[in-house]
Amino acid sequence: MNKTTQRALESLNFFMADMQAGIGPFLGVFLLAHGWQSGLIGTVMTIGGVAGMVMTAPAGALVDATTRKRAYVIIPGICVVLASAIVLISQEFWLVALSQVATAIAGAAIGPAVAGITLGLVRQSGFNLQNGRNQAFNHAGNVVGAGLSGLLGWLFGFTAVFLLAAAFGVLSIVSVMMIPRDKIDDRAARGLEEDADRDGKASGLRVLLDCKPLLILAGALALFHLGNGAMLPLYGIAVVAAKQTEPASFVAITIVVAQTVMIGASIVAMRMAEKSGYWMVLLISFVALPIRGLIAAGYISEWGVYPVQMLDGIGAGLQSVAVPGLVARILSGTGRVNVGQGAVMTVQGLGASFSPALGGWIAQSLGYGPMFLLLGSFAFGSIGLWLFYAGLLRPACARPPDRVVSPPLPA
């Protein structure tokens, strides 16, 4: 991969960060300002999350099969622009829900598509290093996007935040179009070896059931994200509801702190993976969530955002490198890497999708403090799975050689 193509790939990761996450954290306080309650806000977020979850594995299978992987970035970019317009025009429940569903369905393909494009450009041997760089640029994009969102929101109101997300969507489309189509090896992009001829199709469910290490990984991530998914938006709502800060700038701070830490965490994860594999990287990421929940429950204030979001940065930053890298290694040689990525993201998304509704209704019934404690406790299930199946997972998580770690899936 030449420097021009590498810069285009990294700029895609930079701009798609705000395209993916730019609206989400601000949507809660935007709707709160328009009279919505926390339970209803969590519900509309969950509706969009469930739609994205349902489509993630099929999208991964489509990315495996298609020779036009760039289209799976272009279409979500268009949907982000349209969704921003819908939310600004009307705050009716079903229109907001429709915008979130459309964005989630289109965005379901972004993760597998970018992973596939990266794998097709650098092959398995270069994936860990380039994926680490991708994630560092992605988190940097979140930092810049959140900082600009906070500044523009403070100066011009929430309308500017939604317009910025739309602009980043357009720049993502421009970036992916700069990656030459003929530089992406479609066989390498789906994890097929040079001499392999495994073109059979498989569903995401079948891939999970046929590969126990992948199933354990997905289960551990689902429990983690059931607790983690609602932490950021609900922490912002909790502090804003207490009238302790200005909404747009505070939400921007929550993102900037987390994403700045994620830049460093993704680089650390890349180096740890090169030296000793992914097992310990993921264990550390799981441990961060209960500590985060405890601090969030005790410090619902403008200053509490710093330790709370630094811990988010550690957990999410480590996973952003370890999860795609581990899935690519487990399924190397099977031709099912992207459907595997989609399957893991689907199960992970199952937890993340229900987290806002669960957290929102708990907060409405018991208060924000107990809610953060309960959400943080779900990670103990992830830690338990990871430790109990350590003997099975460690070989799959091990450092190179870049070979098939689990038996090839049947065609």
N, C-alpha and C positions, 0 to 999 in steps of 0.2 A: 504494500500500500504506500503510495507516494505521499508527500507532505500535504499537497493540495487536497487530496481525498481525506486524509486524516483530519485536517483542519475543518473540512465540511462536516465530517462525522461528529467532531467535538463541538462545533457550533450548533449542530442539530440538538445534541444533548443539553447544551446551554439554554437554547431558546425553548425547547419543549418542556423544560422544568416549570416555567411560569404558565405555559399553556395547559399543563396538567393540573398544577396545584394553585395557580394564581387566584382563581375564583373561590375555590372550596373554603379555605380558612376565613375569608371575608364574607362569604355568603351568610354564615350564621349571624354575625353582628349586623349585617345589612338587613336581614329579615327581622331581627330583634328590634331594630329601629323603626320598622314598619308594623310593629304591633304583634309579631308572632311570639308564641310561647316556646320554651325549650323542648317540650315533648314533640310539638309539631315540626320544629326545625330539625330535630333528630330524625323524625319519620321521613321527611322529604329527602334528606341525605341518604337514608337507608334505601329508599325506593330506587334512587339512582345507583347506589352501590350494588344492590341485588341485580339490577339489569346488567351492569358491567360484569359482575361475577358470572352470571349465566352465559355470557358471550365470550369470556376470556379463553376457555379451552377450545371451542370451535374456531375462534380467531387464530389461535396458535396453529391449529391444523391447517387453516387456510394459508397462513404464512409459510408453513412447511411446503405446501403444494404449489404456491404461486411463484411465478418468475417476475412478478411486479411488486416486490416488497415495499418499494418506496410509496406506493399508493396507500399502504396501511398507515402511513404517517400523514399523507396529504389529506385524506378524508377526515381524520380527527381534527386537523387544523381548521378545516372549514366548519366543522361542527362546533368548535369552541367559539368561533366568531358569531355563529347563529345563536348559540346558547346565551352568550353575553347580551345580545340584542333582546332576546325574549325576556330575560330577568329584568332588564332595565325598563322595558315597556310596561310590564305587568307583574305584580306580586301575587296574583291569584294562585291558590295552592296547586291546581292541576297544571297550570302553565309552567310554574316553577319546576314542578315534578317532571313535566315533559322535557324541559330543557336539560335537567340533570340526567334523565334516562338517555336522551339522544347523545349527550356528551360521553356518558359512561359506556354506551354500546360502541361508539366510534373509537373511544380511547382504549377499549379492551385489547386492541391489537397493537398498541404502541410499544408496550414492553417486549413481547415476542418479536415484533418487527425489527426494533432497534438491535435486540440481541442477535437476531438472525442476520441482519445486515452486517453487524460487527464480525460475527463468525464467518460470514462469507467473504469478508475483506481480509481477515488476518489468520483464519484457520484456528483449529483448537490450540496449537502451540503458542499462538500470540494472544489468545482470548483473555487470559487472566490480566495481563498487563494493560491491554487496551480497554477492557471493561472497567478496570480501576480508574483509568484516565477519563473514561466516559462518565463515571459516577462523580468524579471530582468536578468536572465541568457542569454536570447536572445540578449538583448542590450549589456551585457558584452561581448558576443561573437563578436558582431559587433565592439566594441571598440578594442578588441585584434586583430581581423582580419584586421581592418583598420590600426592599428598601425604597424602590421607586413607587410601589403601591402605597406605602405608608406616607411618603412625601406628597404624592399626587392626591391621595385621599384626604390628607390634612389641608392641602391648598384648595382643592376643587371638589371634594366630596367623593362618594363611592362610585359615581359614574366614571371617573377617571380610572379607577381600579379595574373595572370591567373592560374599558377600552384598551388598557395596557395588556390584559390577557389576550384580547383579540389580536393586538399587534404582534405579540410574541407567537401566536398561532401562525400568522402570515410569514414571519421570519423563519419559523420551523419548516414551512413548506419550501421557502427559498433555499434553505440549507440542504434539505434532503435532495432537492433537484440538482444540487451541485455535486452530488456523489454519482460518478458515472455508472450507468446501468451495467456495462460490460465488465466492471471491476468486481462485481458481486458474484462469487461462485455459488450457484444455487444448491449444489450438492453439499458443499462444505457448510453452507448456511443452515442446513437442516441436520448437520452432524453426521453425514455419510462419509465413510472413508473412501480413499481414492479408488479402490478396487471393489467397493461394495455395490450391490445391486438390490437394495431392499426398498422397493417403491410401494409396498403395501400400506394401506391406510389404517389408522387406529384412532379410537376416540381417546380423549383425555382420561376418562375413567379407566379404560383398559390399560393405558400406560401406567397409571398409578397402581392398579391392582397387580400388574405383572412385575412391579419393581418395588419391593418392600422398603428399601432405603428412601426412595422418593415419597412413598406414602407416609412414612414417619416424619420426614421433613415437612410435608404439607400439613400434617396434623399439628405439629409443634408450632408452625407459623400461624395456623388458624386460631389457636388459643391465644398466642401472643397478640395478634391483631384484633381479636375480640376485645381485649383490654386497651390496646394502644390506639385503635382507630379514632375514638372519640375524644382522646385526651386534649389534643390541640384545639379543636373548635370549641369544646365545652370549657376549657380553661379560659379561653378568651371571653366567652360569654359570661363566665362566673365573675371575672374581674370587672368587665364592663357593666354587668348588672349591679355590682356593688358601687358603681359610679366612682371608681378610683382612678380612671384614666380616660383619655380620648380614644374612641374605638379604633379608627383606621390605623393610627400610629402604633397603638399597642399590639394589634394583630400583626402588623409588620415586624415589630420587635420579636414576637414569638417565633416567627419564621426565620428571621435573620440569625438569631442566636442558634437555633437548631441546625440550620443549614450550614452555618460557618463551622460548627463542630463536625458536621457530616463530611465536609471536605477533608479535614484531617483524619477522621475515622475511616473514610474510604481508602485513603492512602495507606494507613496502618493495616487495614484488612488485606489489602493487596500484598503487602510485604509479609504479613503473618502467613497468608495462604501459600506464598512462594517457599517459605521456610518450613512450615509444619502442617499445612493443610487448613481445612475449613472448620473442623469440629469445635475447637476452642473459640474461634471467632464468633460462631453462632451462640455458643453457651454464654459468652460475655454479653452478647446482645440481649438474650433472654433475661439475664439477671438485672439489667438496667431498668426494666419496667416496674417491678415492685417498689424499688427505691423511688422511682419517679412518682408513682401513685401516692406513696407516703408523704413525700415533700409537697405534692400538689394539694393534698388534703389539709396539710398544716399551714400552708402559706398561700392563701388566695389573696394575692396582693400584686401591685405593680412590680415589686422587687422579686417576688417568687418565680417570675417567669424565667429568670436566669438559670437557677439550678434545674428547674423542671424541664426546660427546653434543651439544656446541655445534655441531660440524660437521654432525651429523645434523639438528639444528634448522634450520640454514641450507639444506641440501639439500631436506629434506622440506617446510619452510615455504614456500620459493619455489615448489616444484612444486604444493603444495596450491591455490595461486591460479592459477598459469600453465596447468596442464593442463586443468582444466574450462573456463577462459576461452578457451583456444586452440581446444579442440574445439567449443565453442559458436560461436565466430567462423567457423571453417572450414566448419561445416555449417549456418550461419545460412540460413534460407529453404528448407531441404531437407525439413523435417519429420522428420529422422532424428537429431536432436541427442542424445537419450537412448540410442538404440541405438548411436550413435557413441561416447558416453561409455562405455557398457558394453563395446564392442569394444576400445577402448584399455585399459580396466581389465583386460580378459581377457588381452591380450598382456602387459601390465605384470604381471599376477598370475601369468603363466606363469613369469616370472623369480622373483618373490617366493615362489612356492609351492615351487620346487625349492631355494631358497637355504638353508632350515634343514637339510634332509637333506644337501645337498652340504657345507655348512659343518660340520655335526655329524660326518660321517664323516671329513672332512679333519682336523678337530681330534682325533678319536680315533686317527687314523693318524700324523699329523705333528706334532700339537701346536697350541695356540691361536695362537701367533705367526705361523707360516707360513699358517695358515688365514685370518687377518685380512688379510695381504698379498695372498693370492690373491683373496679376495672384493673387496677394494678395486680390484684391477686390471681388473675387468670394466667399470668406468666408462670406461676408455680407449676401449672400443668405442662407447659412447654419444657421447663427445666426437668421435670420428672421424666417425660418421654425421652429427652435427650440423654439423660444419665442412665436410664434403665436400658436403653438400646445402644449404649455406647459401643459394645462389642461388635454390633452389626454396622454401625454408622462410621466408626473410625476408618476401616479400610476404604469406604467410599469417599471419605473426606480427605484422604491422604494426599500428600503432595504428588507431582508427576511421578511416574511416566503418564503421558497422555494416552491412555488406552481405555478400552471398555471396562468399566469397573463392575458392572452387573451383567448377567447373561443377556445376550441380544434378545429383544422382544420378538415374538413370532410375527411373521408377515401376515 
